[in-house]
Amino acid sequence: MNIIEQNKEKINGILETFDRMIINGYSLNLCNYRHFLYYLIQNDVKLVDFDKFAQKETETLCNHIDNYIKSNNVETLYLNSGKIDKNEIVMNELEKNPNKVGLISALSAVEICNTMIVKPNHETEKLEVTSRPTKCKHYYFYYNDKEFGLMYLKIQTWFPYNVQIYINGREYLSKLLDKNNIKYEMYNNSFSYIQDFNKAQELADGILNQKISDSFDGLIKQINVHLPKIEKIFSHSYYWCIDQCEFATDINFKNREDLSLFYKTLVETTYFTFSSEDIYSFFGRNVSKIHTFSKGEIVSDLRNRYQGYRIKFKINNNQIKMYGFMSSF
């Protein structure tokens, strides 16, 4: 049964676009032991003096970041607990000045990360470059960006200065709708109304052809004061790769009553009907090889939340979700 075709007279439009995305940025040469050693040599740093050099580089980076934050009329808030809700802090700042474009909030915290260090090798009795998980200071920069909307960038302040960027595909699309004078309304990270769904879908499809890494390069150049030196030695900057990505299909009904007539039955039937083999196939896996699946779990999860009923299928870190934004059934 094709539910969309069956209810087409009750649907305003359908939109397929990116949702939440996390992009990691790495200076690959600084993550490579031999290349990192070369970087130290180019800076006339002896291995025995590495700790002093690294501490000075971190101090220079932090001072530059602090000045950058102050120049944007923002104060840095230090988080002394991982339980503090960063989003709540940022939204409170945005409410104070909802029309501000650019940096709206800056946070700092000490977090676990992989860092480059120099330590003695007891077998060779020599110092060597290596890496280890440890803690160092991180900065979070929250922007109301002209291109991407509400987003954040995080950087660790010790070698190799890894970066993480969060953007939201719907926020990104909303900026494109603004530029094209297409009216819309949003509710809980979804479009509750779009003036022209066909044009909106064209803009969403165009995101696939955008080279957004250039925008990321522009952001990090404002923050990492050591980047010009790194680029001079290795001739390139950060390598950007997607760590997490969500893609969503929104089906916009003309009124919630039309959807409520069948949605609860739909999710409950889905929950009790689909087997592990079905779920396995949803993720593009070869069902005939399901017996080889040994790590992780195949999960079906049905819950009634404040937005409405939500069903989720999960294999390890991969998820497929369906939910409806309704107050009650």
C-alpha positions in Angstrom: 0.0 0.0 0.0 1.4 3.4 -1.1 0.4 5.7 1.8 1.6 8.8 0.0 -0.3 8.0 -3.2 -3.4 7.0 -1.2 -3.4 10.4 0.7 -2.0 12.7 -1.9 -5.1 14.9 -1.8 -4.4 15.5 1.9 -0.7 16.3 1.5 0.6 19.9 1.0 4.0 18.6 -0.2 7.0 16.4 0.4 10.5 17.6 1.1 13.7 15.5 1.2 16.8 17.1 2.6 19.7 16.8 5.0 19.1 17.1 8.7 21.8 17.1 11.4 25.4 16.7 10.2 28.7 16.5 12.1 31.9 17.1 10.1 35.3 16.5 11.5 38.4 18.4 10.4 41.9 16.9 10.7 45.3 18.3 9.8 46.4 14.9 8.5 50.1 15.7 8.6 50.0 16.6 12.3 48.3 13.3 13.0 51.1 11.4 11.3 54.1 10.6 13.5 56.8 11.1 10.8 55.1 14.2 9.4 54.7 15.6 12.8 58.4 15.0 13.5 59.1 16.9 10.3 56.9 19.8 11.5 59.0 20.0 14.7 62.2 20.0 12.7 60.9 22.8 10.5 60.2 24.8 13.7 63.7 24.0 15.1 62.3 22.1 18.0 64.2 19.4 19.6 62.3 16.5 21.0 63.6 17.2 24.5 62.1 20.7 24.3 58.7 19.5 22.9 56.6 20.1 26.0 57.7 23.8 26.3 57.1 24.3 22.6 53.6 22.7 22.7 52.6 24.6 25.8 53.6 27.9 24.2 51.8 27.0 21.0 48.6 26.2 23.0 48.9 29.4 24.9 49.3 31.4 21.7 46.3 29.7 20.2 44.1 30.3 23.4 45.2 34.0 23.5 44.2 34.4 19.9 40.9 32.7 20.4 40.1 34.9 23.5 40.9 38.0 21.5 38.7 36.8 18.6 35.8 36.2 20.9 36.1 39.6 22.6 36.3 41.3 19.2 32.9 39.8 18.5 31.5 41.3 21.7 31.0 37.8 23.2 32.1 36.5 26.6 33.5 33.0 27.1 31.7 30.7 29.5 33.7 27.9 31.1 31.8 24.7 31.6 32.9 22.8 34.6 30.6 19.8 34.0 29.7 17.7 31.0 26.1 17.7 32.2 25.5 21.3 31.4 23.2 21.8 28.5 25.1 23.8 25.9 22.1 24.2 23.7 20.1 25.9 26.4 22.9 28.4 27.0 23.1 29.2 23.3 19.4 29.6 22.8 19.2 31.9 25.8 21.9 34.1 24.2 20.1 34.0 20.9 16.8 35.1 22.5 18.6 38.2 23.9 19.6 39.2 20.4 17.7 37.1 17.8 18.8 39.2 14.8 22.5 39.0 15.5 24.5 37.4 12.7 27.9 35.8 13.4 29.3 34.6 16.7 26.6 34.5 19.3 28.1 32.4 22.1 31.5 30.9 23.1 32.1 28.1 25.5 35.2 26.4 26.8 35.6 23.0 28.5 38.3 20.4 29.3 37.5 17.3 27.4 39.1 14.0 26.4 40.8 13.9 23.0 43.7 12.3 21.1 46.9 14.4 21.2 50.4 14.3 19.8 53.1 14.0 22.4 56.8 13.1 22.7 57.7 10.4 25.2 60.7 8.0 25.9 60.8 4.6 24.2 62.2 2.3 26.9 63.4 -0.2 24.4 65.4 2.1 22.2 66.1 4.5 25.1 65.2 7.4 22.8 62.5 10.0 22.6 59.9 9.5 20.0 56.7 11.1 18.6 53.5 9.3 19.4 49.9 10.0 20.4 47.7 9.3 23.3 44.2 10.0 24.6 44.3 12.7 27.3 42.4 15.9 28.3 42.9 19.4 27.0 41.0 22.6 26.7 38.4 22.9 23.9 36.5 25.9 22.6 33.0 25.9 21.2 31.9 28.7 18.8 28.2 29.0 18.2 27.2 31.0 15.1 24.1 32.3 13.5 25.8 32.0 10.2 24.6 33.8 7.0 25.1 30.6 5.0 24.3 27.7 7.4 22.1 29.2 10.1 22.6 28.1 13.7 25.8 26.0 13.9 28.9 25.4 16.0 32.6 24.8 15.6 34.8 23.1 18.2 38.6 23.0 18.3 41.0 21.3 20.6 43.9 23.6 21.7 46.7 20.9 21.8 48.3 19.3 18.8 46.9 18.3 16.3 44.2 20.9 16.7 41.3 18.7 15.6 38.1 20.4 14.7 34.4 19.4 14.7 31.6 21.3 13.0 27.9 20.8 13.4 25.4 22.1 10.9 21.8 21.5 10.3 20.5 20.8 6.8 17.1 22.4 7.5 18.8 25.5 8.9 20.9 25.6 5.8 17.9 25.2 3.5 16.0 28.0 5.4 18.7 30.4 4.4 18.4 29.4 0.8 14.6 29.9 1.1 15.2 33.4 2.5 17.5 34.2 -0.4 14.9 33.1 -2.9 12.0 34.9 -1.2 10.1 31.6 -0.5 7.9 32.0 2.6 8.1 29.2 5.3 7.4 28.4 8.9 9.4 26.1 11.1 8.4 24.0 14.2 10.9 21.8 16.2 13.5 21.6 13.4 10.9 20.8 10.7 9.1 22.9 8.1 5.4 23.2 9.1 4.7 25.4 6.0 6.5 26.1 2.7 5.1 28.4 0.1 6.5 26.4 -2.8 7.5 22.8 -2.1 8.8 22.1 -5.6 11.1 25.1 -5.6 12.2 24.2 -2.1 13.1 20.7 -3.3 15.1 22.1 -6.1 17.1 24.2 -3.6 17.5 21.1 -1.3 18.8 19.0 -4.2 21.3 21.8 -5.1 23.0 21.4 -1.7 24.5 18.1 -3.0 26.5 20.2 -5.5 27.7 22.8 -3.1 31.4 22.7 -2.1 30.8 23.7 1.5 34.4 22.8 2.6 35.5 26.2 1.4 33.2 27.8 4.0 34.7 25.6 6.7 38.2 26.7 5.6 37.1 30.3 6.0 35.8 29.7 9.5 38.9 27.8 10.8 41.3 30.4 9.4 39.8 33.0 11.7 40.4 30.7 14.7 43.6 28.6 14.3 46.4 31.2 14.4 48.9 28.4 13.6 47.2 27.4 10.3 49.3 29.7 8.1 52.5 28.1 9.4 51.0 24.6 8.9 49.9 25.4 5.4 53.4 26.8 4.6 55.1 23.6 5.7 52.7 21.1 4.3 51.0 23.1 1.5 47.4 22.2 2.6 45.0 22.9 5.4 42.3 20.7 7.1 40.8 17.6 5.6 37.1 17.6 6.2 35.1 14.3 6.5 31.5 13.5 7.6 31.3 11.8 11.0 27.5 11.7 11.3 24.8 12.6 8.8 21.0 12.5 8.9 18.8 12.6 5.8 15.1 13.2 6.2 11.9 13.0 4.2 9.1 15.3 5.5 5.5 14.6 4.4 3.5 17.7 5.2 -0.2 17.0 5.7 -2.8 19.8 5.3 -4.1 19.1 8.9 -3.1 16.8 11.7 -6.4 15.1 11.9 -5.8 13.5 8.5 -2.5 12.0 9.7 -3.9 11.0 13.1 -6.5 8.8 11.4 -3.9 6.2 10.5 -0.4 7.2 11.9 -0.7 5.4 15.3 -1.9 2.2 13.6 0.9 2.6 11.1 3.8 2.7 13.6 2.3 0.0 15.8 1.8 -2.3 12.8 5.3 -1.5 11.7 6.7 -2.3 15.1 5.0 -5.7 15.5 5.3 -6.7 11.8 8.9 -6.1 10.7 11.4 -8.8 11.7 15.2 -8.6 12.2 15.6 -9.7 8.5 13.4 -6.8 7.4 15.3 -4.3 9.4 18.6 -5.7 8.2 17.5 -5.2 4.6 16.5 -1.6 5.4 20.1 -0.7 5.8 21.1 -2.2 2.5 22.5 -5.4 4.0 22.4 -8.8 2.3 19.7 -10.7 4.2 21.2 -14.1 3.2 24.3 -13.1 5.2 22.4 -12.0 8.4 23.8 -15.1 10.2 27.3 -13.5 10.0 26.1 -10.4 11.9 27.8 -10.8 15.3 28.6 -7.3 16.6 25.9 -5.0 18.0 22.1 -5.4 18.0 19.2 -5.1 15.6 16.7 -3.0 17.5 13.1 -1.9 17.1 12.0 0.9 19.4 8.5 2.4 19.6 7.7 5.3 22.0 5.1 8.0 22.5 6.8 11.3 23.0 5.4 14.8 23.3 5.6 15.3 19.5 3.8 12.1 18.9 4.6 8.5 18.3 8.1 7.6 17.1 9.4 4.3 15.8 13.1 3.7 15.4 15.1 0.8 13.8 18.7 0.6 14.7 21.8 -1.4 13.7 24.8 -0.3 15.8 25.1 3.4 15.1 22.9 3.5 12.0 19.3 4.4 12.6 16.0 4.8 10.6 13.3 6.9 12.4 9.7 7.9 11.6 7.7 10.3 13.8 4.8 12.6 13.5 4.6 16.1 15.2 1.2 15.9 16.9 0.0 16.8 20.3 -2.1 13.7 20.9 -4.1 11.0 19.2 
